[in-house]
Amino acid sequence: MRRILEVPVEEVIPSISAVLEGQGIPRSVRPNGQITQLAEDAISICNEKLRPVGILMDIGKDEFKTLFDGEGQNEDESPVDPIYRASDNLALFAITLGETVCRDISRLFKENDFALGSMLDSAASESAEMTAQVVENICRRHLRESGAFDNHQGTLRFSPGFCGWHISGQKKLFNSLRPGEIGITLNESYLMQPIKSISGVVISGSKHIFQFDDVFSFCRDCATHACRDRIESLHDQ
C-alpha cells in the first residue's frame, strides 16, 4: 500500500495553550493579553496558510533493515532496532505543511517581527506534529479494519535524527518513499524542505515492545523526551 493522504486543515490547528507551551509557557501560567493575541494571530495564519498532506507506504522488515542501517552512522544501541524486529507491521510516512506557511515564518523574521515569527514557528511545529499523528492514526485504523490490529497492539512513529537513528537515514527513506510527489525534498545535510515536514516509520505491534527507558546516551541531548508521552498514549489505543 502506498497512498497520498489529504489532511483537513481543521484537524491540525493547534490550541492556544499548545502554541504557548511551544514558547516555553506552561499551561499552568496565564500569559498577558499581548502574548495571547500573538498566539491567536499565529493560529489565524495557520488556518489560512497550512496545506497539510501526507504519504504512507507499507514496507517489509528486510527492506526496512536496509533502510534503517542507512549510511552506517546509527548509534550502537537504538530502541528502534529491537522494536521494529519484534513488530507486526511497518509503514514509511512523510508529511508536510507546505511551503506557504514556511515562507511566512521566514518573512516575519526578515521583517524583524520576531514575536509573531517565533509564535508562528511554534504553531506550525505543533501543526506538523498533529499532522504526523493524523497519518499514524490513519495507519492504525487501516490495520484495525483489515483485522491486523487489536486492543493488545499499538502504533508508534520514529524518525531519523531521533532515538539513535542517524539523520542520514533520510536518504534511503526518501529513495523508498519518494515524498517528492507531495513536494518534500532533501538537501545535502539530510534536512527536509519545506522545513515543517516530518518523515519516518510507523511501527505496529504488541504494546509491550514499545516500552523502553530513556537512558541511552543520546537521550541526554533530547530537549523534550516526547517519547514518554507517546509511549504513555499507547494505553489509549
C-alpha positions as CSV (number, residue, x, y, z in Angstrom):
1,M,0.0,0.0,0.0
2,R,1.3,3.4,-1.0
3,R,-1.1,6.3,-0.8
4,I,-1.3,10.1,-0.7
5,L,-3.3,11.4,2.3
6,E,-5.0,14.8,2.1
7,V,-5.3,16.0,5.7
8,P,-8.1,18.5,6.6
9,V,-6.6,21.8,7.9
10,E,-9.1,21.9,10.8
11,E,-7.7,18.6,12.2
12,V,-4.3,20.1,12.7
13,I,-4.9,23.6,14.0
14,P,-3.2,23.8,17.4
15,S,-4.7,25.2,20.6
16,I,-3.5,28.4,22.1
17,S,-2.2,26.5,25.1
18,A,-0.2,24.2,22.8
19,V,1.3,27.1,20.9
20,L,2.3,28.9,24.1
21,E,3.8,25.7,25.5
22,G,6.0,25.6,22.4
23,Q,7.2,29.0,23.5
24,G,8.1,27.7,26.9
25,I,5.0,29.0,28.7
26,P,3.4,26.1,30.7
27,R,-0.3,25.5,30.7
28,S,-0.5,26.5,34.4
29,V,0.6,30.1,33.6
30,R,-1.8,32.7,32.4
31,P,0.0,35.0,29.9
32,N,-0.8,38.6,29.3
33,G,-3.2,39.7,26.6
34,Q,-0.5,40.7,24.2
35,I,1.1,37.3,24.2
36,T,-2.3,35.6,23.9
37,Q,-3.1,37.8,20.9
38,L,0.2,36.8,19.2
39,A,-0.8,33.2,19.6
40,E,-4.2,33.8,18.2
41,D,-2.7,35.7,15.2
42,A,-0.3,32.8,14.6
43,I,-3.2,30.3,14.7
44,S,-5.2,32.5,12.3
45,I,-2.3,32.4,9.8
46,C,-2.1,28.7,10.1
47,N,-5.8,28.4,9.3
48,E,-5.1,30.3,6.1
49,K,-1.7,29.1,5.0
50,L,-1.4,25.4,6.0
51,R,-1.5,22.8,3.2
52,P,-1.1,19.6,5.2
53,V,-0.6,16.4,3.2
54,G,1.0,13.0,3.9
55,I,2.2,9.9,2.2
56,L,2.1,6.4,3.7
57,M,3.7,3.1,2.4
58,D,3.9,-0.4,3.8
59,I,7.4,-1.9,4.0
60,G,8.7,-5.3,5.0
61,K,11.2,-5.9,7.7
62,D,14.0,-7.0,5.4
63,E,13.7,-3.9,3.3
64,F,13.4,-1.7,6.4
65,K,16.5,-3.2,7.9
66,T,18.5,-1.9,4.9
67,L,16.8,1.4,5.1
68,F,17.3,1.7,8.9
69,D,21.0,0.8,8.6
70,G,21.2,3.8,6.3
71,E,24.8,5.1,5.9
72,G,26.1,3.1,8.8
73,Q,26.0,6.0,11.2
74,N,23.4,4.9,13.7
75,E,24.2,4.7,17.4
76,D,25.5,1.3,18.6
77,E,22.2,0.9,20.5
78,S,18.9,2.3,19.5
79,P,15.4,1.4,20.8
80,V,14.1,1.4,17.2
81,D,16.2,-1.7,16.3
82,P,14.6,-4.2,18.7
83,I,11.2,-2.6,18.3
84,Y,11.0,-3.0,14.6
85,R,12.4,-6.5,14.7
86,A,9.6,-7.5,17.1
87,S,6.9,-5.6,15.2
88,D,3.9,-6.9,13.1
89,N,3.7,-4.1,10.6
90,L,5.9,-1.3,9.3
91,A,4.9,1.7,7.2
92,L,7.0,4.6,6.0
93,F,5.5,8.0,6.1
94,A,6.2,11.7,5.4
95,I,4.1,14.8,6.0
96,T,4.4,18.4,5.2
97,L,2.5,21.6,5.9
98,G,3.6,23.1,2.5
99,E,5.9,25.9,1.6
100,T,3.4,28.8,2.1
101,V,3.5,28.9,5.9
102,C,7.2,28.4,5.9
103,R,7.7,31.4,3.7
104,D,5.6,33.5,6.1
105,I,7.8,32.4,9.0
106,S,10.9,33.5,7.1
107,R,9.4,36.7,6.0
108,L,8.4,37.7,9.5
109,F,11.9,37.1,10.8
110,K,13.4,39.1,7.9
111,E,11.0,42.0,8.7
112,N,12.2,41.8,12.4
113,D,8.8,40.8,13.6
114,F,10.4,38.2,15.9
115,A,7.5,38.0,18.3
116,L,4.9,36.9,15.7
117,G,7.6,34.9,13.7
118,S,8.5,32.9,16.7
119,M,4.9,32.3,17.6
120,L,4.0,31.2,14.1
121,D,7.1,28.9,14.1
122,S,5.8,27.2,17.3
123,A,2.3,27.0,15.9
124,A,3.5,25.4,12.7
125,S,5.7,22.9,14.5
126,E,2.7,21.8,16.6
127,S,0.6,21.5,13.5
128,A,3.3,19.4,11.9
129,E,3.3,17.0,14.9
130,M,-0.5,16.9,14.7
131,T,-0.4,16.0,11.0
132,A,2.1,13.2,11.7
133,Q,-0.3,11.9,14.3
134,V,-3.2,12.0,11.9
135,V,-1.3,9.9,9.5
136,E,-0.3,7.5,12.3
137,N,-4.0,7.3,13.3
138,I,-5.0,6.5,9.6
139,C,-2.4,3.7,9.5
140,R,-3.7,2.3,12.8
141,R,-7.3,2.5,11.6
142,H,-6.4,0.7,8.3
143,L,-4.7,-2.1,10.3
144,R,-7.8,-2.4,12.6
145,E,-10.2,-2.6,9.6
146,S,-8.1,-5.2,7.9
147,G,-8.1,-7.4,11.1
148,A,-4.4,-6.9,11.7
149,F,-4.7,-5.0,14.9
150,D,-6.5,-5.5,18.2
151,N,-6.6,-3.9,21.7
152,H,-3.3,-5.6,22.7
153,Q,-1.4,-3.8,19.9
154,G,-0.3,-0.2,19.4
155,T,1.5,2.0,16.9
156,L,4.4,4.4,17.5
157,R,6.3,6.5,15.0
158,F,10.0,7.1,14.9
159,S,12.1,9.5,12.7
160,P,15.7,9.7,11.5
161,G,17.6,12.1,13.7
162,F,16.0,10.7,16.9
163,C,16.3,7.7,19.2
164,G,19.8,6.8,17.8
165,W,18.6,6.6,14.2
166,H,21.0,8.8,12.4
167,I,19.6,11.6,10.3
168,S,21.4,10.3,7.2
169,G,18.8,7.6,7.3
170,Q,16.6,10.1,5.4
171,K,18.5,9.3,2.2
172,K,17.3,5.7,1.9
173,L,13.9,6.6,3.3
174,F,13.4,9.1,0.6
175,N,14.6,6.7,-2.1
176,S,11.9,4.2,-1.0
177,L,9.0,6.5,-0.2
178,R,9.6,9.2,-2.9
179,P,7.9,12.0,-1.0
180,G,8.8,14.5,-3.8
181,E,5.3,13.6,-5.0
182,I,3.9,15.7,-2.2
183,G,6.5,18.4,-2.5
184,I,9.2,17.3,0.0
185,T,12.8,17.4,-1.0
186,L,16.0,16.6,0.9
187,N,19.2,18.7,0.9
188,E,22.8,17.5,1.2
189,S,22.6,17.8,5.0
190,Y,19.6,15.5,5.1
191,L,17.2,18.3,6.1
192,M,13.8,18.5,4.5
193,Q,12.2,21.3,2.6
194,P,9.6,22.6,3.4
195,I,11.1,22.8,6.9
196,K,7.7,22.0,8.5
197,S,7.9,18.4,7.4
198,I,8.3,15.1,9.2
199,S,9.3,11.7,7.9
200,G,9.9,8.3,9.5
201,V,8.3,4.9,10.1
202,V,5.1,3.9,11.9
203,I,5.7,0.7,13.8
204,S,2.8,-1.6,14.8
205,G,3.0,-4.4,17.3
206,S,2.2,-5.7,20.7
207,K,2.2,-2.7,23.1
208,H,4.9,-4.2,25.3
209,I,7.6,-4.0,22.6
210,F,7.5,-0.2,22.8
211,Q,8.4,0.0,26.4
212,F,11.9,1.4,26.9
213,D,13.6,3.7,29.4
214,D,15.1,7.0,28.1
215,V,18.6,6.1,29.5
216,F,20.5,5.9,26.2
217,S,23.5,8.2,25.7
218,F,21.6,10.3,23.1
219,C,18.7,10.8,25.5
220,R,20.7,13.3,27.5
221,D,20.7,15.6,24.4
222,C,17.0,15.3,23.9
223,A,15.2,18.6,24.8
224,T,11.7,17.2,25.1
225,H,11.7,13.5,25.9
226,A,8.4,13.5,23.9
227,C,8.7,9.7,23.6
228,R,7.5,9.4,27.2
229,D,4.1,10.9,26.4
230,R,3.7,9.0,23.2
231,I,4.5,5.7,24.9
232,E,2.0,6.6,27.6
233,S,-0.6,7.2,24.9
234,L,-0.4,3.6,23.9
235,H,-2.7,2.8,26.8
236,D,-5.5,4.7,25.0
237,Q,-5.1,3.0,21.6
